């Protein structure tokens, strides 16, 4: 009888030890998730201007007008942690009604990110401002998803919605959604 009691106590203590270890592991994982979420929430890019677009064919029909370039500025919010905007640390995507493409991820030909104010490095810090320029003419109709039949389908046109997402590593995503207005000038904010 004593042997059964000892075996029961040993089994119960082993089970209790396993439950405690799983509990500690779960608490540690939850703490790391919370810590990661807090660091992401404390690193946020903000749009610091309107999006300024360059358009072609603006004297003809609005359906022929094409957004060929977009420029905007970003900054950090008050008290936010610095964010690296280097080639390997950020991805920028572009989406219109017909296609989607990554326009900045280690290639720098379609989109460029440059510091306007600051200390000249690739990390945006408090008080600094960076310029993001996207040249849609560099996008090939075959490189977007899905591939397009004509280059004009790669571009956004008036009255269409576009989405540009700036996705820094370890920080919140900056999403810019705009519906292009009627275009009357070759350079126009929207």
N, C-alpha and C positions, 0 to 999 in steps of 0.2 A: 504494500500500500504506500509506503514511504517513497518507493522508487517512482511510482506513478505521480505522486505529488511533486517530487523533485523535477520530473520530466515536464510536468504541466507548468511549473514555475519558470523553468529554463525556456520553454517555448513561448510563454507569455512575455518574458523579458526580452527575448530576441525580436518578437513581433513589435513590442513597444519601442525598442531601439530603432527598428526599421521605420516605424511610423514617425518617430521624432526626426530621423534623418531626412525623410521625404518632406516633412513640414519645414525643416530648416532650408532645404534646397528650394522649395517653392517660395518661401519668404525671400530668399536671396534673389531668385529670378524676378519676383515681383518688384523688389527694390531696384534691380538693374533696369527693368522696363520703365519704372517711374522716373529714375534718374535720366535715362535716355530721352524720355518724353519731355522732361523739364528742360533739358539742354536744347532740344529741338524747339520748344516753345519760346526759349529765351534768345533764339537766333532767328530773327525774322527780317526779310527784305521788304521794303515798302517802295511803291512806285512814287517817284519824286517829280513827275511831270505828266502831261498828256503824252500819248503816243503820237509821234510826228511821222506821217507817211509821205512817201514820194510816189507819185502816180504817173502813169503814161496814158496817152490817148484821152486826155481830159477834155478835149474840145468836141469829141464825137458823142455817140450814144453812151449812156451810163453803163450799159452791159459790156462795152468795149474797154472801159477804164480798168486798169490793173494796178494793184498795190505792189510795187517793185522793191520798196525799202521801208523799214520801220526803225525808228530810233526812239529810245526812252531812257530815262535815268532812274537809278535805284539808290537807296540809302538804307541805313539801319534805323530802327526805332530807338527811342530814348531808353538807355539802360540795356540794350540787347548785346549779346556776345558777338565778337568779330566773326566774320564768315569768309572763308577762302573762295575766291571766284576764279581760281586758276583753271587751266584747260582740263586737268584730270579731276577737278573737284566740283564741277557743275555741268548739268545737262540742260539745254534749252530746246523745247519742242514747239512746233507750229502746227496748227490744225485749222483747216477751213472746211467748207461743206463737202468737199470732194476728196480731200486727202490729208495725210498726216506725215510729218517728217521730223527727225531730230536734226536741228540746225546748228548745234554747238555741242560737240563732245570730242575734244582733242583735235579738231580739224581747223578751226579758226578762219575758214574761207567764207562760209556762209554768214556766220555771226562773229562779231568781235566784242569783247568786254574790256574796256579801258578805264583806268582811273582818271577822273577829272580833277578832283581835289583830294589831297591826302599826301601820304609819304612815298608814293610811287611803287609800293609792292602790290601783290595780287590779293591781299586781304582787305576787305572793307571793314573799317572800324568807325567808331563814333565820330561824327562830323565829316566823314568822307562821302563822296558821291562818285558813282561809276556810271559810264555811258554804255548802253547795249545797242549795237547796230546790227540789223539783220538784212542782208541783201538777198532777196528772194530770186533774183535773176541767176544766182549761183546754183539754185536747186534745179536738178535735172528731172524732167518729167518721168523718167524711168526709176529714179531713186526714191520717189515718194511712195507711200503705201495708201491705197493701191496705186500702181503705176497709171499715169494719165496718158491719154491719147494726144493731147496737145499741151504746149507749154502754157497757154492761157488758162488752163484748168488748174495749174499749180498756184496761180495768183488768186488773191481774194478780189472781189468786185464790190461796188457799192450795194448797200442793203443786205450784204451777207455778214454773217458772224464769223469772227476769227477768235482763236484762243492761242495765246503764247504762255508757256509755262517755264519758269526759271526754277530749276531744281538743284539747289546747292546740297552738297554732302553734309549730313548731320544738321540740317536746318529746315525750316518750314518752306513749302513750295509757294512761290509767288505766281498767282494765276491772273492773267490779264485777258478779260473777255470783252470784246467790243463788237458792235455792229457798225460797219462802215457807213457813213452818211453819204448823201449826194456829194459828188466831188466837182468842184468848180476851179480848182487850182492844182498845179503840179506838185506843190508841197502844202500839206494841210494837216492840222492836228485833229485827232478824233478820240 
